[in-house]
Amino acid sequence: MTLSLDYATLSDVGRVRRNNEDSAYAGPHLLLLADGMGGAAAGEVASAAAVQVIRRLDTADIGGEDMIEALAGAVHRANERLSELVEEDPEREGMGSTVTALMFDGKQLGLAHLGDSRAYRMRAGQLFQLSHDHTFVQSLVDEGRISQEEAFSHPHRNLILRVLDGRPDSDPDLEMLDVQAGDRLMLCSDGLPDYVSNDVIAASMASGTPDSVVVELITHALEAGSNDNVTCVVADVVETEPASGIAPQLVGAAAELAQGSTGRGEPTVAVRAGGPDGSGSGGHGTSVDPEELRYAPRPPKRFPWLRRITVLVVVLALLGGGAWFGYSWTQKQYYVGTDGDYVAIYKGVDAEIPGISLSSVYERQQLLVDKLPTYSRQQVEGDIQAESLAGARSIVAELQQTAAECAKLKPTPKPSAKPTAKATTPAVTTPPVSKPPVSTSPPTTASSTPTGPSVNPEDCDGVR
């Protein structure tokens, strides 16, 4: 047995906001609701664009498990459409929309859900929530940190964790659901459940026609002080021909934008095109769909890659600036090293980057490396870092002083220059004769070189 849907949808801008950012659609094979967000009219654009793309699933050509694949593809295409809209107008950055859709093939339902709008089913007098809120508060309920009653009044109940926003990670929940004759389905934006309890919603859905139920639910929300737009879609699963006919209904931002409406609006519902008797039983051929007027063929978007190229240029500029800053810093550093056989002052850092030299000889000194003692020579060969050019020159001056003092001390152990000294070296009497002058010389040296003790003769080992 093939079932059908008898549906009605209604949207109200509410008593606080000037613009309606909700959009909804109801047809023989699709119930759809989108709640836009983002401010500066971007929320209206987001929800209307999502409905425009996904409503194409209102067809009898898709059924069974294929509905899940079709819903997933439609949601992703809607997400891509939002991305394109942001590229066309960067001021729309940050806009997004919830999506809750029920696809119907006469035997089963396919559910796609993203955000905090909701889908309900009433069966045998029991109300059951089909969708799962993608909100911060719901995550606290799932973790057992707060109760469902506390979530109803939580100050952050409107904080959404997942939404259709043009980014690649906007994946919806997907599920196949059974359906029976007598089931009543309802989709709504958060302007209803945030202010009206499940008991009141269940009582309103327990009786009446879909038309009367949507009016009653929105009235409850407004009387409860809802400061948001309120939109509802109600559909009864019936075995007979639906009283509402098969003409699609479009409400909210999608309908208002299609009609060129701006500012505060009245509750909106698409006009049902019926037969001559006005019963609403006419087919698709006699219906006027304002949505078709809104989304007429558009000219190719201009410069679609401009934004991405701009971001790439900025990133490259930052990387280039950082590299130049680093190179400039290296050219303000100095160290003392060797340049061949001589001591030299280098500008830069002793490091290697392929194709780039980070150091160069700044000043080559007249000091031979071989004139330094072993310890000082090893220091220079391993590079001595300096805080500045003046510091490097100070290091060189100290090395020159060390070399000079070692040069003075080295001649001391040389033998006497007399040619006969070698012939008389074995004689014991010759050294005592030469020692008195040597012994008289040290007092003179000690008194004239108070700076001499700065270099120990043993420290001059290795001087060549």
C-alpha positions as CSV (number, residue, x, y, z in Angstrom):
1,M,0.0,0.0,0.0
2,T,1.4,3.4,-1.0
3,L,0.9,6.2,1.4
4,S,0.8,10.0,0.8
5,L,1.4,13.2,2.8
6,D,-1.2,15.8,3.7
7,Y,0.9,18.8,4.7
8,A,0.9,22.4,5.7
9,T,3.7,24.9,6.5
10,L,3.8,28.3,8.1
11,S,6.5,30.8,9.2
12,D,6.3,33.9,11.3
13,V,9.1,36.6,11.7
14,G,8.2,36.8,15.4
15,R,7.8,39.8,17.7
16,V,11.4,40.9,18.0
17,R,13.3,40.4,14.8
18,R,12.9,42.5,11.7
19,N,13.9,39.8,9.2
20,N,12.8,36.2,8.8
21,E,15.9,34.0,8.4
22,D,13.9,30.7,8.4
23,S,12.9,29.0,5.2
24,A,10.7,25.9,4.7
25,Y,9.3,23.8,1.9
26,A,6.7,21.1,1.8
27,G,5.9,18.9,-1.1
28,P,4.5,15.4,-1.9
29,H,7.9,13.7,-1.4
30,L,9.9,16.2,0.7
31,L,9.5,18.1,3.9
32,L,12.4,20.6,4.5
33,L,13.3,23.3,7.0
34,A,16.4,25.6,7.1
35,D,17.1,28.1,9.9
36,G,19.6,30.7,8.7
37,M,22.1,32.6,10.8
38,G,24.9,35.1,10.3
39,G,23.3,38.6,10.5
40,A,23.4,41.4,7.9
41,A,20.8,39.5,5.8
42,A,23.2,36.6,5.3
43,G,21.1,34.2,7.3
44,E,18.2,34.8,4.9
45,V,20.5,34.1,2.0
46,A,21.9,30.9,3.6
47,S,18.5,29.3,4.4
48,A,17.0,30.3,1.1
49,A,20.0,28.9,-0.9
50,A,19.9,25.6,1.1
51,V,16.1,25.2,0.4
52,Q,16.6,26.0,-3.3
53,V,19.1,23.3,-3.8
54,I,17.6,20.5,-1.6
55,R,14.0,21.0,-2.7
56,R,14.9,19.4,-6.0
57,L,14.6,16.0,-4.2
58,D,10.8,16.4,-4.2
59,T,10.4,13.7,-6.8
60,A,8.9,10.2,-7.1
61,D,11.9,8.9,-9.0
62,I,14.0,8.2,-5.8
63,G,13.1,5.6,-3.2
64,G,14.3,3.2,-0.6
65,E,18.0,3.3,0.5
66,D,18.7,5.6,-2.5
67,M,17.0,8.4,-0.6
68,I,20.0,8.5,1.9
69,E,22.5,8.9,-0.9
70,A,20.3,11.6,-2.5
71,L,19.9,13.5,0.7
72,A,23.7,13.4,1.4
73,G,24.5,14.6,-2.1
74,A,21.9,17.4,-1.9
75,V,23.2,18.7,1.5
76,H,26.8,18.7,0.2
77,R,25.7,20.6,-3.0
78,A,23.9,23.1,-0.7
79,N,27.0,23.5,1.3
80,E,29.0,24.2,-1.9
81,R,26.4,26.8,-2.9
82,L,27.0,28.6,0.4
83,S,30.7,28.6,-0.2
84,E,30.1,30.1,-3.7
85,L,27.9,32.8,-2.2
86,V,30.6,33.7,0.3
87,E,33.2,33.9,-2.5
88,E,30.9,36.3,-4.4
89,D,30.4,38.5,-1.4
90,P,33.1,38.2,1.4
91,E,30.7,40.1,3.8
92,R,28.7,36.9,4.0
93,E,31.6,35.2,5.7
94,G,30.2,33.4,8.8
95,M,26.7,32.8,7.5
96,G,25.2,29.4,7.8
97,S,22.0,27.4,8.1
98,T,20.5,24.4,9.8
99,V,19.0,21.7,7.6
100,T,16.3,19.2,8.5
101,A,14.8,17.2,5.7
102,L,12.4,14.2,5.5
103,M,12.3,12.5,2.1
104,F,9.2,10.3,1.5
105,D,8.8,7.5,-1.1
106,G,5.3,6.3,0.0
107,K,6.7,3.5,2.2
108,Q,9.7,4.9,4.1
109,L,11.3,8.1,5.3
110,G,14.9,9.3,4.7
111,L,16.2,11.8,7.3
112,A,19.0,14.3,6.9
113,H,19.8,16.6,9.8
114,L,22.4,19.3,10.6
115,G,22.0,21.9,13.4
116,D,19.4,22.5,16.0
117,S,16.2,22.5,14.0
118,R,14.1,19.5,14.9
119,A,12.0,16.7,13.4
120,Y,9.3,15.0,15.4
121,R,6.9,12.1,14.8
122,M,3.7,11.5,16.7
123,R,2.5,7.9,16.7
124,A,-0.3,6.4,18.8
125,G,-0.4,9.6,20.9
126,Q,3.3,9.5,21.7
127,L,5.7,12.3,20.6
128,F,9.2,11.2,19.6
129,Q,12.1,13.4,18.5
130,L,13.6,12.0,15.3
131,S,16.6,14.4,15.0
132,H,19.5,14.9,17.4
133,D,20.5,18.5,18.2
134,H,24.0,19.5,17.3
135,T,24.4,21.9,20.2
136,F,26.7,22.4,23.1
137,V,23.8,21.9,25.6
138,Q,22.8,18.6,23.9
139,S,26.4,17.4,24.3
140,L,26.2,18.1,28.0
141,V,23.0,16.1,28.2
142,D,24.6,13.2,26.2
143,E,27.5,13.2,28.7
144,G,25.1,13.1,31.7
145,R,26.3,16.5,33.0
146,I,22.9,18.1,32.9
147,S,19.3,16.9,32.6
148,Q,16.9,17.5,29.7
149,E,14.9,19.8,31.9
150,E,18.1,21.8,32.7
151,A,18.9,22.0,29.0
152,F,15.5,23.6,28.4
153,S,16.5,26.7,30.4
154,H,20.3,26.6,29.9
155,P,21.8,30.1,29.0
156,H,23.9,28.5,26.1
157,R,21.1,26.4,24.6
158,N,21.5,28.2,21.3
159,L,25.2,27.4,20.8
160,I,25.4,25.2,17.7
161,L,28.3,22.9,17.1
162,R,27.5,21.7,13.5
163,V,25.9,23.7,10.8
164,L,25.8,24.1,7.0
165,D,28.3,26.9,6.5
166,G,30.2,26.3,3.3
167,R,33.1,24.4,5.0
168,P,34.1,20.9,4.0
169,D,33.2,19.3,7.3
170,S,29.5,20.0,7.2
171,D,28.3,16.4,7.1
172,P,24.6,15.7,8.1
173,D,23.2,12.9,10.2
174,L,21.5,10.4,7.9
175,E,18.9,7.8,8.8
176,M,16.2,5.6,7.3
177,L,12.9,5.6,9.2
178,D,9.7,3.5,9.0
179,V,6.4,5.2,8.5
180,Q,2.8,4.2,9.1
181,A,-0.6,5.5,8.2
182,G,-1.7,7.8,11.0
183,D,1.8,9.1,11.7
184,R,2.0,12.9,12.1
185,L,5.4,14.4,11.2
186,M,6.6,17.9,12.2
187,L,9.7,20.0,11.4
188,C,10.3,23.2,13.3
189,S,13.0,25.8,13.8
190,D,14.4,26.3,17.3
191,G,12.1,29.3,17.9
192,L,9.5,26.7,18.9
193,P,11.1,24.1,21.2
194,D,13.3,26.7,22.9
195,Y,10.2,28.2,24.4
196,V,7.5,25.6,24.2
197,S,7.7,22.3,26.2
198,N,7.4,18.9,24.6
199,D,4.1,18.4,26.5
200,V,2.5,21.4,25.0
201,I,3.9,20.5,21.5
202,A,2.4,16.9,21.9
203,A,-1.0,18.3,23.0
204,S,-1.1,20.6,20.0
205,M,-0.2,17.8,17.6
206,A,-2.7,15.3,19.1
207,S,-5.6,16.7,17.1
208,G,-6.6,19.0,14.3
209,T,-5.6,19.3,10.7
210,P,-2.0,20.2,9.6
211,D,-3.2,23.7,8.8
212,S,-4.6,24.2,12.3
213,V,-1.6,22.6,14.0
214,V,1.0,24.9,12.5
215,V,-1.0,27.9,13.5
216,E,-1.5,26.6,17.0
217,L,2.2,25.7,17.5
218,I,3.4,29.1,16.3
219,T,0.9,30.9,18.5
220,H,2.2,29.0,21.5
221,A,5.7,30.1,20.7
222,L,4.8,33.7,20.3
223,E,2.7,33.7,23.5
224,A,5.7,32.1,25.4
225,G,7.8,35.1,24.5
226,S,9.9,33.6,21.7
227,N,12.3,36.3,20.4
228,D,13.2,34.2,17.3
229,N,11.6,33.5,14.0
230,V,9.2,30.5,14.3
231,T,8.6,28.1,11.4
232,C,6.7,24.7,11.3
233,V,6.0,22.1,8.8
234,V,3.3,19.5,9.7
235,A,2.4,16.5,7.6
236,D,0.0,13.6,8.1
237,V,0.7,10.2,6.6
238,V,-2.6,9.2,5.0
239,E,-3.9,6.3,2.9
240,T,-6.2,8.6,0.8
241,E,-5.5,11.5,-1.5
242,P,-4.1,14.4,0.6
243,A,-6.6,17.2,1.3
244,S,-3.7,19.7,0.8
245,G,-3.2,18.6,-2.8
246,I,0.2,18.0,-4.3
247,A,1.2,21.6,-4.9
248,P,4.5,22.5,-3.1
249,Q,4.4,25.1,-0.4
250,L,7.3,27.6,0.2
251,V,7.5,29.9,3.2
252,G,9.8,32.1,5.1
253,A,12.9,33.8,3.8
254,A,13.0,31.8,0.6
255,A,9.4,33.0,-0.3
256,E,10.0,36.6,0.9
257,L,13.2,37.0,-1.1
258,A,11.6,35.5,-4.2
259,Q,8.8,38.1,-3.9
260,G,11.3,40.9,-3.3
261,S,10.1,41.5,0.2
262,T,12.3,43.3,2.7
263,G,12.0,44.2,6.4
264,R,9.4,42.9,8.8
265,G,7.0,40.5,7.2
266,E,3.7,38.8,7.9
267,P,3.4,35.0,8.4
268,T,4.0,33.6,4.9
269,V,2.7,30.6,3.1
270,A,2.9,29.8,-0.6
271,V,-0.4,30.1,-2.4
272,R,-1.9,26.8,-3.4
273,A,-2.8,26.7,-7.0
274,G,-6.0,24.6,-7.3
275,G,-8.6,23.8,-9.8
276,P,-11.5,25.9,-10.8
277,D,-13.3,25.1,-7.5
278,G,-10.4,26.3,-5.5
279,S,-10.1,23.0,-3.7
280,G,-6.4,22.9,-4.1
281,S,-6.4,19.6,-6.0
282,G,-4.6,20.9,-9.1
283,G,-1.4,19.4,-10.3
284,H,2.1,20.8,-10.8
285,G,1.2,22.2,-14.2
286,T,-1.2,24.8,-12.7
287,S,1.0,25.8,-9.7
288,V,3.0,29.0,-9.6
289,D,6.3,28.6,-7.8
290,P,7.8,31.9,-6.7
291,E,11.1,30.2,-5.9
292,E,11.7,29.7,-9.7
293,L,11.6,33.5,-10.1
294,R,14.1,34.0,-7.3
295,Y,16.7,31.5,-8.6
296,A,16.7,32.3,-12.3
297,P,19.9,31.6,-14.3
298,R,22.7,33.8,-13.1
299,P,25.7,35.2,-14.9
300,P,29.0,33.5,-14.3
301,K,30.5,34.6,-11.0
302,R,33.5,37.0,-11.4
303,F,36.9,36.2,-10.1
304,P,36.0,33.1,-8.1
305,W,39.7,32.4,-7.3
306,L,40.5,36.0,-6.3
307,R,40.0,35.4,-2.6
308,R,42.1,32.3,-2.6
309,I,44.9,34.0,-4.5
310,T,44.8,36.9,-2.1
311,V,45.2,34.5,0.8
312,L,48.1,32.8,-0.9
313,V,49.8,36.1,-1.6
314,V,49.4,37.2,2.0
315,V,50.8,33.8,3.3
316,L,53.8,34.1,0.9
317,A,54.4,37.7,2.0
318,L,54.4,36.7,5.6
319,L,56.8,33.8,4.9
320,G,59.0,36.1,2.8
321,G,59.0,38.8,5.5
322,G,59.9,36.3,8.1
323,A,62.7,34.9,6.0
324,W,64.0,38.5,5.4
325,F,63.8,39.4,9.0
326,G,65.8,36.2,10.0
327,Y,68.4,37.0,7.4
328,S,68.7,40.6,8.5
329,W,69.2,39.4,12.1
330,T,72.1,37.1,11.0
331,Q,73.8,40.0,9.3
332,K,74.0,41.9,12.6
333,Q,76.0,39.1,14.3
334,Y,79.8,38.8,14.5
335,Y,82.3,36.1,15.5
336,V,86.0,35.6,15.4
337,G,87.3,32.7,13.3
338,T,90.1,31.8,10.9
339,D,90.6,32.9,7.3
340,G,93.3,30.6,6.0
341,D,96.4,31.1,8.2
342,Y,95.1,34.4,9.8
343,V,92.6,35.4,12.4
344,A,89.5,37.2,11.0
345,I,86.3,38.8,12.1
346,Y,83.2,37.4,10.4
347,K,79.9,39.0,9.9
348,G,76.8,36.7,10.1
349,V,76.4,33.3,11.7
350,D,78.4,30.1,11.0
351,A,75.6,28.1,9.4
352,E,74.8,26.8,5.9
353,I,71.5,27.0,3.9
354,P,71.6,25.6,0.4
355,G,72.2,28.5,-2.0
356,I,72.5,31.1,0.7
357,S,75.7,32.3,2.5
358,L,75.0,33.5,6.0
359,S,78.5,34.7,6.9
360,S,81.4,36.6,5.2
361,V,84.9,37.9,6.3
362,Y,84.4,41.4,7.7
363,E,88.0,42.1,8.8
364,R,91.1,40.0,8.2
365,Q,93.7,40.6,11.0
366,Q,97.5,40.4,10.7
367,L,97.6,37.9,13.5
368,L,98.8,34.4,12.4
369,V,96.8,31.5,13.9
370,D,100.1,29.7,14.5
371,K,101.3,32.5,16.8
372,L,98.5,31.6,19.3
373,P,98.9,29.0,22.1
374,T,97.1,25.7,21.6
375,Y,94.1,26.6,23.7
376,S,93.5,30.0,22.1
377,R,94.1,28.5,18.6
378,Q,91.4,25.9,19.2
379,Q,89.0,28.5,20.3
380,V,89.5,30.6,17.2
381,E,89.3,27.5,14.9
382,G,85.9,26.7,16.6
383,D,84.7,30.3,16.2
384,I,84.3,32.7,19.1
385,Q,80.9,34.4,19.2
386,A,80.7,38.1,19.9
387,E,77.8,40.3,21.0
388,S,78.8,43.0,18.5
389,L,81.5,44.3,16.2
390,A,83.1,46.1,19.1
391,G,83.0,42.8,21.1
392,A,84.7,40.9,18.2
393,R,87.5,43.5,18.0
394,S,88.0,43.3,21.7
395,I,88.4,39.5,21.4
396,V,91.0,40.0,18.6
397,A,92.9,42.5,20.8
398,E,93.1,40.0,23.6
399,L,94.3,37.3,21.2
400,Q,97.0,39.8,19.9
401,Q,98.1,40.6,23.4
402,T,98.3,36.8,24.2
403,A,100.4,36.2,21.1
404,A,102.7,39.1,21.9
405,E,103.4,38.0,25.4
406,C,104.0,34.5,24.4
407,A,106.5,35.8,21.8
408,K,108.3,37.6,24.6
409,L,108.5,34.6,26.8
410,K,109.6,32.2,24.1
411,P,113.2,33.5,23.6
412,T,114.0,33.1,27.3
413,P,115.2,29.5,27.2
414,K,117.5,30.1,24.1
415,P,121.2,29.4,24.8
416,S,123.9,32.0,24.7
417,A,124.9,33.4,21.3
418,K,128.7,32.9,21.9
419,P,130.2,30.6,19.3
420,T,132.5,29.1,21.9
421,A,129.6,28.2,24.1
422,K,129.1,24.9,22.4
423,A,132.8,23.9,22.9
424,T,132.7,24.9,26.5
425,T,129.3,23.5,27.2
426,P,130.7,20.3,28.8
427,A,132.8,22.4,31.2
428,V,131.1,23.0,34.5
429,T,132.8,26.3,35.0
430,T,131.2,28.0,32.0
431,P,127.5,28.0,33.2
432,P,128.4,29.6,36.6
433,V,130.1,32.4,34.7
434,S,127.0,33.0,32.5
435,K,124.6,32.7,35.4
436,P,125.5,35.9,37.3
437,P,124.5,38.1,34.5
438,V,121.3,36.0,34.1
439,S,120.6,36.3,37.8
440,T,121.1,40.0,37.7
441,S,118.7,40.3,34.7
442,P,115.6,38.8,36.3
443,P,115.2,41.5,38.9
444,T,115.2,44.1,36.1
445,T,112.6,42.0,34.2
446,A,110.4,41.6,37.2
447,S,110.4,45.3,38.0
448,S,109.8,46.4,34.4
449,T,106.9,44.0,33.4
450,P,104.2,44.0,36.0
451,T,101.8,42.8,33.2
452,G,103.9,39.7,32.5
453,P,102.2,37.4,35.0
454,S,99.0,37.6,32.9
455,V,100.5,34.8,30.7
456,N,102.0,31.8,32.2
457,P,104.9,30.4,30.2
458,E,103.2,27.0,30.3
459,D,100.1,28.5,28.7
460,C,102.1,29.4,25.6
461,D,102.5,25.7,24.7
462,G,102.0,25.1,21.0
463,V,103.1,28.5,19.7
464,R,104.9,28.0,16.4
